[in-house]
Amino acid sequence: MSPNGSAPLTKQIVIDGLWRNNPVFRQVLGICSTLAVTNLVLNTLVMCVSLTLVLAASCLTVSLLRHFTPRNIRMMVQTLIIAFYVVIVDLALKAYWPEMSSNLGPYVGLIITNCIIMGRCEAFAGSNPPVPSLIDGFFNGLGYSALLLAIAMFRELLGMGTFMGYAMPYFATHWDKWIIMVMPPGAFFTLAGVIWLCRSIKAKEAKGS
């Protein structure tokens, strides 16, 4: 990669991961965790950090091994790499934050099956150098995290009247809590609203360009 071309390429990777090709509202990937953990912001934050770390590390490793991995077994190798990092994250949570590990239950382990990670490893990291692959994984993780945290904020605030577990003044005293927001249907409704909003903004951008 040439020095003159690296900066524009990096900018393109960052914009794609955060907005233009966002894994949630553009590709509609990894939405299982939307139902699983977005009823509380803190749980969502830990899940997002875990997925972003696994995604970035997996993309970097897949890229480093791309010339040594036989093409006919590449997806098995990628799955083993992802599983390795997920186990590390899962064991770290169990060792240093057992309460959060219990709150998230099996969903940390299910990061292995998250379509975003396998998708970026297959579509980008398997055919690109390590540094761009690391950047791509990290910013796709951030793009995923931004939308999930927005969903979690609305769900917790409207459903429980709290934010990060702390009661919000107006919502704690005057708000009639929408219990449906902390149930799976609330996740679907909020996700649909966020996707509609983001795609509407993107459509306006496309018309203006």
Secondary structure by P-SEA (a helix, b strand, c coil): ccccaaaaaaaaaaaaaaccccccccccccccccccccccaaaaaaaaaaaaaaaaaaaaaaaaacccccccaaaaaaaaaaaaaaaaaaaaaaaccaaaaaaaccccccccccaaaaaaaaacccccccaaaaaaaaaaaaaaaaaaaaaaaaaaaaaccccccccccccccccccccccccaaaaaaaaaaaaaaaaaaaaaaaaac
